[in-house]
């Protein structure tokens, strides 16, 4: 399984601190969950971003951007072999 080299908590902390709620979604009072699927390559780069669930209101764009700009993840390495893997990340947009 792929994960942030600094650990699961570091990846979650990054998302919590860096998430920018789109103005359009705030204006409409939209709260939603966006799911983004992507591939983590053996060199820890990302590719092939796809929205599994697109809630609209520019949340798709923000979800993709925050993942592209975030910390790299280590590729999966079952049995010591480094492999590409597809990851689905859920990002919750909630007004507080």
C-alpha positions in Angstrom: 0.0 0.0 0.0 1.2 3.5 -0.8 1.6 6.1 1.9 3.3 9.4 2.7 7.0 8.7 3.7 6.4 10.8 6.9 3.5 8.5 7.8 -0.3 8.5 7.5 -0.7 11.4 10.0 1.6 13.7 8.0 -0.6 13.2 4.9 -3.8 13.9 6.9 -2.2 17.0 8.5 -1.2 18.3 5.1 -4.7 18.0 3.8 -6.3 19.6 6.9 -3.9 22.6 6.7 -3.8 23.1 3.0 -7.3 22.6 1.8 -8.7 25.7 0.2 -12.5 25.8 0.1 -13.6 27.2 -3.3 -15.5 30.5 -3.0 -18.3 29.2 -5.2 -18.9 26.3 -2.8 -18.8 28.6 0.2 -21.3 31.0 -1.4 -23.7 28.1 -2.1 -23.1 26.5 1.4 -22.0 23.2 -0.2 -20.5 20.5 1.9 -19.4 17.4 0.1 -17.0 14.5 -0.2 -14.7 14.3 -3.2 -12.9 11.1 -4.1 -9.8 11.2 -6.4 -8.1 8.2 -7.8 -4.5 8.4 -9.0 -1.5 6.2 -9.7 1.6 6.4 -7.5 4.6 5.5 -9.7 7.7 3.6 -8.5 9.6 7.0 -8.4 6.9 8.4 -6.1 5.4 10.7 -8.7 1.7 10.8 -9.4 -0.2 10.4 -12.6 -3.6 9.6 -14.1 -5.9 11.6 -11.8 -9.5 10.7 -12.1 -12.5 11.8 -10.1 -14.4 8.9 -8.6 -17.0 11.2 -7.2 -17.3 14.8 -8.4 -19.5 16.9 -6.1 -19.3 20.0 -8.5 -18.8 23.6 -7.3 -15.1 23.5 -8.2 -14.4 21.0 -5.5 -13.0 18.6 -8.1 -10.4 21.1 -9.1 -9.3 21.8 -5.5 -9.2 18.1 -4.6 -6.9 17.4 -7.6 -4.7 20.5 -6.9 -4.2 19.7 -3.3 -3.0 16.2 -4.1 -0.7 17.2 -6.9 0.9 19.8 -4.7 1.1 17.6 -1.6 3.8 15.4 -0.2 4.9 12.5 -2.4 3.9 9.0 -1.4 6.1 6.0 -1.4 5.0 3.4 -3.9 3.7 0.1 -2.6 6.3 -2.6 -1.9 4.8 -6.0 -1.3 7.4 -8.7 -0.6 10.2 -6.0 -1.1 9.2 -5.3 -4.8 8.4 -1.7 -5.5 5.2 -1.5 -7.6 3.0 1.2 -9.1 -0.3 1.3 -7.3 -3.7 3.1 -7.7 -4.8 5.0 -4.7 -8.2 6.5 -4.0 -8.1 9.5 -1.6 -11.3 10.9 0.0 -11.3 14.6 0.8 -14.1 16.0 2.9 -15.2 19.6 2.3 -17.0 20.8 5.4 -18.0 24.3 6.4 -17.3 25.1 10.0 
